[in-house]
Amino acid sequence: MSENYEYILKTEHVSKRFGTLEVLKDINLSVKKGEVICIIGPSGAGKSTFLRSLNQLEKITSGKIFIRDELFLHREHDHTVDKLPHEKQQELLLEMGMVFQRFNLFPHMTVLQNVCEAPVVVKKQKKSEAEAQARELLEKVGLSDKADEYPSRLSGGQQQRVAIARALAMNPEIMLFDEPTSALDPELVGDVLNVMKELAESGMTMLVVTHEMGFAKEVADRVLFMADGIIAEEGTPDQIFTNPQVDRTKSFLNAILET
Amino acid sequence: MKFLKKYKKPIIVIAVIVAVIIVLGALLPTKQELLSCASPEMQKMIEEDATRSRKRVTETYESLIVINYLSLSTSGAQEVSEHYVGFVRNVYPADEGPMKVVGQMVNYTYRMLGCGENWMHGAKLTVLLTTLTVLFGLLLGTVLALGKISKNKVLSKISSGYIFFFRGTPLLIQLFVVYFTVPGIFGFAWRDIFPASDAEAVYKGAFTAALIAFALNSGAYCAEIVRSAIQSIDKGQFEAAKALGMTYGQTMGRIVIPQSIRRMIPNVSNEFIMILKDASLVFAISLMDITTISKNIMTSEGSYLVFIPALVIYLVITAFFGFIFNKLEKRFSIYE
């Protein structure tokens, strides 16, 4: 595949409505390879919806999504105007790994099976190869001793790290994190954030919806503040956290930092 | 060792029951011993019968492992009959009083279980028909459930219509339609699907018709069981599978249905027990299941007690399969 692209991911005028409720209004975002972007904002701002519409878990109402500068999907008024052929779409979607707030591990499979499943079934990798790779990834997230446990035996933090390993097993170019630490007990958050930090340092392109301001400050190249379906403010962590320009951002950060 | 510790109580209970059965079985009088208790006249007739081509004495011997029963009777001018029950090294005459009832119970139970007969008789037929019905019903039900929840409107409507029809009409009439109406319209007979040389072709044909009718009916009920199990699976599972690039078929086959199975088991167990009892409807097409045999005994011998062992047999079968389904559910729960 060609490596000569400017933006690995780009959206233009993306909107999404549920019935009469406008969740996303005209979102424009360009992501370069290797960038780590944190999306913060009050709940109901459309952060998760935006992330989910990027990998087609939600259908956007209108707008364009580009992947590697190719027009991936173009919709207007809930109708698809233009898109890549289905197979090409599937292929590009595999480049996006997703980590969910509630982990969504497959409970009937062991940790190792969870990580191997997609490479074997979707990518048709050999089972032995997939297993070797899975063990490597589990090592990386610090869970090599849990390979043969069922997810229900693990803590939330461990489950989330397995979920990260599972997404990484498909060798994605972009990782989408949908509030990965929101469902965790506070003392378990650190382990997951450490894994994500390592991932960011290794050069992975990441979009992270999060309430962990410390993480955003430390790791993000860019922070987006979303409210009421729009990107209200955008900048480096320094700009956003120490010198926010928009009132909405100020009041949100005040409320967060007070608690 | 761990296993022994975990199941200590049931193992002891089962071991004791098995031991008692083995001991009682070893102490059971043989057929010869029962015969030797017969009256001198009867013994003489049996001896004479050995050299005659036309026997005078009808001999029925039935053994239920721990208890056995011998009935000797003659027909014709001087009608005599003698009955004996053997139990723990003793032979009891069973021509009158409580022992007569015991003898009858052994006799009825033996016949209703289908002992000494092939699988077209008694409890064997009931269990076979029920098991096959549930297996085919589940297969059909899975197809119907996937149809009903599919986004394809036509498929969904067909499945819904099918389920509506088979749940909205009596099973007995469905059985009649399959057994009488369908061959009537298409001009064939169920027995013809088996070779004419087969003496039981009529019964086998009726069994096939019953299995088809029951499976079609059970499919409708199983469809609802499968559908509700699939829809009880967290939406996040579908999303995770989709995010990993799995197709709808892969998601269903590898992620959703395996998880639904455990949730289906209690309902399938229920459905199994319902069919076990509904299987008694085959008396209407003259298959020899437990119910038909008990009804026949009632009619021919005027014995109103026959239905009591019939109930007990049904209960024992239900208890046995309830136990199996319970174990299955535990087995599928290891990950929870």
Interface residues (C-beta under 8 A of the other chain):
Chain A: N55 Q56 L57 Q90 L93 L94 M96 G97 M98 F100 R102 N104 L105 F106 P107 H108 M109 E117 A118 V121 V122 K123 Y150 P151 S152 A163 R166 A167 M170
Chain B: D234 G236 Q237 E239 A240 K242 A243 L244 G245 M246 Q250 R254 I255 P258 Q259 I334 Y335 E336
